[in-house]
């Protein structure tokens, strides 16, 4: 019997701390010295050896339990130290036939993070309507 899981939800939590150290020192401590400050009882795996923060786009923050085992906490999607945080997106693009000569393209983008409301939709219009749709509709007409 399959284990029942909870509903998928989202939440925003904010915590603001004033730290009595310069910004560059805080960034170095947060990234390079994570192993020194990460609480031992905050690990999620049974036998953690260390916490690793790969400070680069595509990098990971993860628990290393040795022998190829561990747990990924986060993926770095952008980096501009000192880092304030971008957004994450789950993009779904679908195509369905309207008739023999037309296709309906659907774009659904679920985003969370630091966003400006109009920016995402404007960006997708520019990319898909002005870019892709315009190009694909004129592509074959140039051959004739």
N, CA, C and O of each residue as an XYZ file, in Angstrom:
576
protein
N       0.839     -1.179      0.000
C       0.000      0.000      0.000
C       0.883      1.241      0.000
O       1.843      1.333      0.766
N       0.553      2.189     -0.862
C       1.346      3.408     -0.986
C       1.175      4.297      0.244
O       0.089      4.421      0.811
N       2.276      4.898      0.625
C       2.247      5.814      1.763
C       1.570      7.113      1.336
O       1.900      7.665      0.286
N       0.648      7.595      2.118
C      -0.053      8.834      1.808
C       0.854     10.020      2.133
O       1.437     10.098      3.215
N       0.957     10.931      1.180
C       1.783     12.120      1.389
C       0.888     13.338      1.559
O      -0.287     13.315      1.193
N       1.447     14.388      2.110
C       0.704     15.621      2.325
C       0.518     16.408      1.045
O       1.117     16.090      0.017
N      -0.295     17.413      1.107
C      -0.540     18.285     -0.032
C       0.673     19.161     -0.299
O       1.419     19.507      0.617
N       0.862     19.513     -1.555
C       1.932     20.433     -1.924
C       1.444     21.847     -1.627
O       0.366     22.252     -2.063
N       2.235     22.570     -0.897
C       1.887     23.939     -0.541
C       3.108     24.823     -0.717
O       4.198     24.342     -1.024
N       2.919     26.103     -0.522
C       4.050     27.026     -0.515
C       3.897     27.956      0.669
O       2.802     28.144      1.198
N       4.990     28.522      1.068
C       4.968     29.431      2.207
C       6.128     30.399      2.076
O       7.130     30.099      1.427
N       5.990     31.526      2.678
C       7.062     32.507      2.738
C       7.352     32.784      4.196
O       6.461     33.123      4.974
N       8.598     32.634      4.544
C       9.027     32.906      5.908
C      10.149     33.934      5.835
O      11.055     33.799      5.012
N      10.103     34.940      6.666
C      11.133     35.963      6.673
C      11.761     36.049      8.063
O      11.073     36.008      9.082
N      13.069     36.167      8.070
C      13.815     36.353      9.299
C      14.864     37.407      9.008
O      15.621     37.273      8.046
N      14.925     38.441      9.807
C      15.908     39.499      9.630
C      16.786     39.545     10.869
O      16.299     39.632     11.996
N      18.093     39.485     10.633
C      19.046     39.521     11.733
C      20.062     40.624     11.483
O      20.565     40.758     10.367
N      20.367     41.403     12.488
C      21.445     42.369     12.384
C      22.682     41.712     12.992
O      22.665     41.294     14.150
N      23.770     41.623     12.193
C      24.983     40.941     12.626
C      26.114     41.964     12.689
O      26.324     42.721     11.742
N      26.816     41.985     13.768
C      27.861     42.980     14.012
C      29.181     42.593     13.361
O      30.195     42.431     14.040
N      29.162     42.447     12.052
C      30.362     42.164     11.259
C      30.157     42.786      9.885
O      29.017     42.943      9.448
N      31.254     43.150      9.182
C      31.121     43.703      7.832
C      30.532     42.675      6.854
O      30.639     41.467      7.065
N      29.917     43.176      5.795
C      29.235     42.333      4.812
C      30.161     41.289      4.187
O      29.759     40.136      4.027
N      31.377     41.663      3.834
C      32.309     40.710      3.213
C      32.645     39.568      4.174
O      32.756     38.415      3.756
N      32.802     39.881      5.431
C      33.104     38.840      6.427
C      31.917     37.903      6.608
O      32.095     36.697      6.778
N      30.723     38.446      6.571
C      29.510     37.626      6.702
C      29.381     36.688      5.506
O      29.074     35.508      5.680
N      29.612     37.195      4.294
C      29.521     36.362      3.094
C      30.515     35.209      3.157
O      30.165     34.069      2.851
N      31.755     35.498      3.552
C      32.786     34.460      3.664
C      32.375     33.412      4.698
O      32.509     32.213      4.451
N      31.885     33.848      5.833
C      31.461     32.908      6.881
C      30.275     32.062      6.419
O      30.222     30.860      6.678
N      29.333     32.696      5.739
C      28.128     31.995      5.278
C      28.466     30.928      4.246
O      27.867     29.853      4.249
N      29.415     31.213      3.368
C      29.712     30.294      2.271
C      30.901     29.391      2.564
O      30.762     28.168      2.552
N      32.069     29.974      2.826
C      33.304     29.199      2.970
C      33.412     28.462      4.300
O      34.083     27.434      4.389
N      32.759     28.978      5.325
C      32.932     28.407      6.663
C      31.666     27.722      7.180
O      31.464     27.613      8.389
N      30.815     27.261      6.259
C      29.524     26.670      6.629
C      29.689     25.479      7.570
O      28.872     25.277      8.468
N      30.731     24.700      7.366
C      30.963     23.526      8.220
C      31.166     23.932      9.676
O      30.854     23.162     10.585
N      31.687     25.138      9.902
C      31.969     25.598     11.265
C      30.724     26.036     12.026
O      30.669     25.910     13.249
N      29.738     26.542     11.323
C      28.571     27.076     12.031
C      27.300     26.251     11.876
O      26.339     26.484     12.609
N      27.259     25.305     10.960
C      26.048     24.493     10.767
C      25.856     23.602     11.999
O      26.729     22.783     12.285
N      24.752     23.730     12.738
C      24.558     22.944     13.965
C      24.506     21.441     13.679
O      23.849     20.999     12.736
N      25.196     20.678     14.493
C      25.248     19.211     14.317
C      23.859     18.582     14.377
O      23.591     17.613     13.666
N      22.969     19.123     15.217
C      21.628     18.551     15.331
C      20.668     19.042     14.252
O      19.475     18.739     14.294
N      21.193     19.811     13.272
C      20.354     20.290     12.185
C      20.550     19.484     10.907
O      19.916     19.772      9.892
N      21.410     18.490     10.943
C      21.566     17.604      9.791
C      20.311     16.745      9.656
O      19.633     16.469     10.645
N      20.008     16.326      8.439
C      18.805     15.525      8.203
C      19.118     14.049      7.963
O      18.233     13.202      8.083
N      20.369     13.735      7.624
C      20.728     12.338      7.379
C      21.207     11.680      8.664
O      21.538     12.359      9.635
N      21.239     10.370      8.661
C      21.600      9.621      9.854
C      23.072      9.651     10.213
O      23.431      9.553     11.386
N      23.935      9.788      9.197
C      25.375      9.752      9.481
C      26.124     10.835      8.690
O      26.970     10.519      7.853
N      25.813     12.098      8.953
C      26.461     13.168      8.183
C      27.939     13.305      8.547
O      28.328     13.138      9.703
N      28.751     13.614      7.537
C      30.174     13.851      7.777
C      30.502     15.335      7.698
O      31.324     15.843      8.461
N      29.842     16.030      6.754
C      30.098     17.460      6.584
C      29.027     18.099      5.723
O      28.309     17.417      4.992
N      28.929     19.422      5.817
C      28.028     20.213      4.978
C      28.902     20.878      3.922
O      29.950     21.442      4.235
N      28.462     20.808      2.675
C      29.236     21.372      1.568
C      28.375     22.396      0.826
O      27.219     22.127      0.498
N      28.949     23.566      0.568
C      28.285     24.629     -0.188
C      29.144     24.921     -1.410
O      30.220     25.507     -1.293
N      28.666     24.511     -2.585
C      29.354     24.796     -3.848
C      28.879     26.166     -4.315
O      27.783     26.297     -4.860
N      29.694     27.172     -4.103
C      29.299     28.568     -4.313
C      29.544     28.955     -5.770
O      30.539     29.598     -6.106
N      28.596     28.538     -6.630
C      28.653     28.829     -8.064
C      27.293     28.501     -8.659
O      26.564     27.686     -8.094
N      26.926     29.114     -9.787
C      25.677     28.732    -10.439
C      25.707     27.239    -10.783
O      26.673     26.750    -11.369
N      24.651     26.530    -10.418
C      24.597     25.086    -10.608
C      25.141     24.318     -9.417
O      25.057     23.090     -9.372
N      25.701     25.040     -8.450
C      26.249     24.398     -7.261
C      25.146     23.906     -6.340
O      23.963     24.156     -6.569
N      25.555     23.204     -5.297
C      24.594     22.641     -4.352
C      25.006     22.984     -2.928
O      26.178     23.233     -2.644
N      24.032     22.993     -2.056
C      24.266     22.983     -0.613
C      23.790     21.610     -0.177
O      22.610     21.283     -0.303
N      24.722     20.800      0.340
C      24.322     19.429      0.643
C      25.076     18.838      1.823
O      26.172     19.270      2.178
N      24.447     17.841      2.409
C      25.070     17.029      3.449
C      25.802     15.894      2.759
O      25.235     15.193      1.921
N      27.055     15.718      3.115
C      27.844     14.607      2.601
C      27.918     13.547      3.701
O      28.479     13.791      4.769
N      27.351     12.376      3.436
C      27.378     11.281      4.411
C      28.427     10.232      4.051
O      28.512      9.186      4.696
N      29.220     10.512      3.025
C      30.267      9.581      2.601
C      29.724      8.477      1.713
O      28.519      8.229      1.684
N      30.610      7.818      0.993
C      30.265      6.699      0.101
C      29.187      7.050     -0.916
O      28.382      6.196     -1.288
N      29.167      8.305     -1.371
C      28.177      8.733     -2.359
C      26.803      9.002     -1.793
O      25.871      9.251     -2.557
N      26.643      8.961     -0.490
C      25.354      9.208      0.149
C      25.289     10.636      0.684
O      26.315     11.275      0.917
N      24.079     11.118      0.872
C      23.894     12.446      1.422
C      22.509     12.983      1.117
O      21.595     12.227      0.788
N      22.365     14.280      1.228
C      21.084     14.931      0.993
C      21.321     16.330      0.448
O      22.050     17.117      1.052
N      20.705     16.648     -0.697
C      20.812     17.986     -1.275
C      19.753     18.869     -0.639
O      18.561     18.566     -0.704
N      20.184     19.950     -0.031
C      19.268     20.915      0.577
C      18.808     21.941     -0.451
O      17.619     22.251     -0.526
N      19.730     22.468     -1.237
C      19.400     23.539     -2.196
C      20.290     23.427     -3.427
O      21.384     22.864     -3.377
N      19.792     23.978     -4.538
C      20.578     24.179     -5.749
C      20.758     25.685     -5.943
O      19.813     26.455     -5.767
N      21.963     26.098     -6.302
C      22.251     27.509     -6.565
C      21.858     27.795     -8.006
O      22.382     27.172     -8.929
N      20.932     28.742     -8.206
C      20.505     29.064     -9.572
C      21.105     30.364    -10.079
O      21.125     30.599    -11.288
N      21.589     31.202     -9.196
C      22.253     32.437     -9.591
C      23.132     32.874     -8.437
O      22.883     32.525     -7.282
N      24.147     33.630     -8.755
C      25.064     34.048     -7.714
C      25.623     35.419     -8.047
O      26.170     35.642     -9.127
N      25.476     36.318     -7.112
C      26.023     37.656     -7.235
C      26.311     38.146     -5.823
O      25.530     38.919     -5.269
N      27.432     37.704     -5.225
C      27.672     38.030     -3.815
C      27.775     39.533     -3.599
O      28.246     40.240     -4.490
N      27.359     40.040     -2.462
C      26.518     39.342     -1.504
C      25.132     39.103     -2.081
O      24.525     40.007     -2.656
N      24.657     37.933     -1.932
C      23.524     37.359     -2.643
C      22.202     37.633     -1.956
O      22.056     37.380     -0.760
N      21.231     38.152     -2.711
C      19.932     38.452     -2.136
C      18.845     37.484     -2.533
O      17.797     37.432     -1.890
N      19.071     36.720     -3.572
C      18.098     35.699     -3.939
C      17.276     36.035     -5.165
O      16.622     37.078     -5.205
N      17.299     35.153     -6.185
C      16.456     35.255     -7.376
C      15.191     34.441     -7.190
O      14.628     34.427     -6.096
N      14.733     33.769     -8.222
C      13.499     32.997     -8.173
C      13.728     31.620     -8.781
O      14.718     31.387     -9.474
N      12.803     30.721     -8.513
C      12.788     29.395     -9.112
C      11.514     29.258     -9.918
O      10.472     29.794     -9.541
N      11.595     28.546    -11.020
C      10.465     28.446    -11.923
C      10.244     26.996    -12.341
O      11.198     26.258    -12.582
N       8.993     26.602    -12.423
C       8.606     25.311    -12.984
C       7.828     25.623    -14.256
O       6.682     26.067    -14.199
N       8.452     25.391    -15.391
C       7.889     25.780    -16.681
C       7.317     24.563    -17.398
O       7.978     23.530    -17.509
N       6.076     24.693    -17.885
C       5.439     23.657    -18.683
C       5.020     24.272    -20.004
O       4.269     25.247    -20.035
N       5.510     23.694    -21.102
C       5.126     24.149    -22.445
C       4.394     22.995    -23.113
O       4.902     21.874    -23.163
N       3.185     23.276    -23.634
C       2.399     22.233    -24.292
C       1.969     22.691    -25.684
O       1.843     23.887    -25.947
N       1.746     21.723    -26.566
C       1.298     21.993    -27.928
C       0.134     21.062    -28.235
O       0.242     19.850    -28.051
N      -0.979     21.623    -28.701
C      -2.110     20.788    -29.096
C      -2.645     21.291    -30.429
O      -2.683     22.494    -30.688
N      -3.060     20.344    -31.270
C      -3.559     20.695    -32.600
C      -4.917     21.374    -32.484
O      -5.839     20.836    -31.870
N      -5.036     22.559    -33.077
C      -6.325     23.241    -33.146
C      -7.111     22.691    -34.337
O      -8.308     22.420    -34.240
N      -6.420     22.536    -35.442
C      -6.938     21.903    -36.653
C      -5.720     21.485    -37.469
O      -4.611     21.452    -36.934
N      -5.899     21.159    -38.771
C      -4.784     20.665    -39.571
C      -3.708     21.716    -39.826
O      -2.571     21.371    -40.145
N      -4.058     22.995    -39.689
C      -3.078     24.029    -40.015
C      -2.751     24.963    -38.849
O      -2.091     25.984    -39.045
N      -3.196     24.635    -37.666
C      -2.915     25.513    -36.524
C      -2.669     24.695    -35.254
O      -3.250     23.628    -35.056
N      -1.813     25.214    -34.425
C      -1.466     24.579    -33.152
C      -1.618     25.606    -32.044
O      -1.286     26.778    -32.221
N      -2.116     25.164    -30.914
C      -2.219     26.029    -29.740
C      -1.038     25.705    -28.829
O      -0.829     24.558    -28.433
N      -0.274     26.747    -28.510
C       0.858     26.610    -27.599
C       0.436     27.155    -26.244
O      -0.059     28.278    -26.150
N       0.628     26.372    -25.207
C       0.330     26.826    -23.850
C       1.604     26.923    -23.042
O       2.447     26.027    -23.089
N       1.747     28.007    -22.301
C       2.905     28.191    -21.443
C       2.388     28.458    -20.030
O       1.675     29.434    -19.797
N       2.747     27.595    -19.101
C       2.395     27.800    -17.702
C       3.693     27.876    -16.920
O       4.539     26.986    -17.010
N       3.841     28.932    -16.163
C       5.062     29.142    -15.406
C       4.699     29.393    -13.950
O       4.128     30.431    -13.618
N       5.026     28.455    -13.095
C       4.805     28.622    -11.662
C       6.122     29.084    -11.059
O       7.114     28.355    -11.098
N       6.139     30.278    -10.509
C       7.377     30.840     -9.982
C       7.241     31.191     -8.520
O       6.148     31.476     -8.030
N       8.362     31.167     -7.834
C       8.414     31.709     -6.483
C       9.807     32.269     -6.254
O      10.786     31.769     -6.807
N       9.887     33.288     -5.453
C      11.154     33.949     -5.182
C      10.978     35.449     -5.237
O       9.887     35.969     -5.001
N      12.059     36.142     -5.552
C      12.026     37.603     -5.647
C      11.590     37.976     -7.062
O      12.393     37.943     -7.995
N      10.332     38.327     -7.212
C       9.739     38.561     -8.533
C       9.109     39.938     -8.638
O       8.638     40.503     -7.651
N       9.110     40.467     -9.857
C       8.285     41.616    -10.176
C       7.134     41.047    -10.985
O       7.361     40.349    -11.974
N       5.904     41.331    -10.584
C       4.727     40.659    -11.148
C       4.677     40.659    -12.664
O       4.487     39.604    -13.269
N       4.844     41.819    -13.298
C       4.660     41.910    -14.740
C       5.846     41.351    -15.515
O       5.685     40.976    -16.676
N       7.003     41.284    -14.926
C       8.220     40.918    -15.642
C       8.155     39.539    -16.283
O       8.539     39.398    -17.444
N       7.688     38.526    -15.581
C       7.682     37.166    -16.107
C       6.779     37.050    -17.328
O       7.208     36.525    -18.356
N       5.546     37.525    -17.243
C       4.634     37.436    -18.384
C       5.160     38.248    -19.565
O       5.079     37.793    -20.706
N       5.691     39.426    -19.315
C       6.270     40.238    -20.399
C       7.431     39.500    -21.048
O       7.585     39.521    -22.270
N       8.247     38.849    -20.227
C       9.376     38.093    -20.759
C       8.942     36.925    -21.623
O       9.515     36.691    -22.687
N       7.923     36.183    -21.171
C       7.447     35.055    -21.969
C       6.790     35.532    -23.254
O       6.925     34.877    -24.287
N       6.078     36.664    -23.219
C       5.510     37.224    -24.459
C       6.624     37.577    -25.447
O       6.527     37.265    -26.634
N       7.668     38.219    -24.959
C       8.792     38.583    -25.811
C       9.453     37.332    -26.397
O       9.720     37.273    -27.597
N       9.713     36.345    -25.558
C      10.394     35.134    -26.007
C       9.532     34.288    -26.937
O       9.967     33.918    -28.027
N       8.307     33.982    -26.505
C       7.486     33.032    -27.255
C       6.622     33.663    -28.340
O       6.467     33.078    -29.412
N       6.056     34.838    -28.090
C       5.196     35.472    -29.101
C       6.028     36.226    -30.131
O       5.918     35.969    -31.330
N       6.853     37.149    -29.670
C       7.669     37.938    -30.599
C       8.812     37.122    -31.185
O       9.208     37.345    -32.329
N       9.346     36.179    -30.413
C      10.466     35.363    -30.883
C      10.015     34.104    -31.598
O      10.054     34.042    -32.827
N       9.582     33.085    -30.835
C       9.268     31.778    -31.397
C       8.130     31.820    -32.414
O       8.304     31.357    -33.542
N       6.964     32.367    -32.040
C       5.791     32.380    -32.935
C       6.101     33.119    -34.232
O       5.789     32.634    -35.320
N       6.716     34.297    -34.114
C       7.058     35.069    -35.322
C       8.007     34.290    -36.223
O       7.824     34.239    -37.439
N       9.016     33.690    -35.619
C       9.998     32.965    -36.400
C       9.388     31.749    -37.084
O       9.593     31.546    -38.281
N       8.636     30.932    -36.336
C       8.113     29.691    -36.907
C       7.057     29.975    -37.979
O       6.946     29.219    -38.944
N       6.285     31.046    -37.826
C       5.265     31.369    -38.831
C       5.883     31.909    -40.118
O       5.309     31.714    -41.189
N       7.011     32.567    -40.051
C       7.632     33.084    -41.282
C       8.690     32.151    -41.853
O       9.143     32.351    -42.980
N       9.095     31.131    -41.089
C      10.156     30.214    -41.482
C       9.883     29.554    -42.833
O      10.709     29.656    -43.741
N       8.762     28.891    -42.981
C       8.457     28.191    -44.234
C       8.044     29.133    -45.350
O       8.184     28.784    -46.522
N       7.542     30.309    -45.027
C       7.111     31.246    -46.074
C       8.317     31.822    -46.829
O       8.160     32.283    -47.959
N       9.506     31.808    -46.236
C      10.716     32.287    -46.899
C      11.190     31.321    -47.978
O      11.842     31.730    -48.938
N      10.860     30.026    -47.819
C      11.305     29.007    -48.774
C      10.540     29.099    -50.087
O      11.058     28.746    -51.146
N       9.293     29.581    -50.004
C       8.421     29.570    -51.170
C       8.590     30.718    -52.037
O       7.910     30.826    -53.057
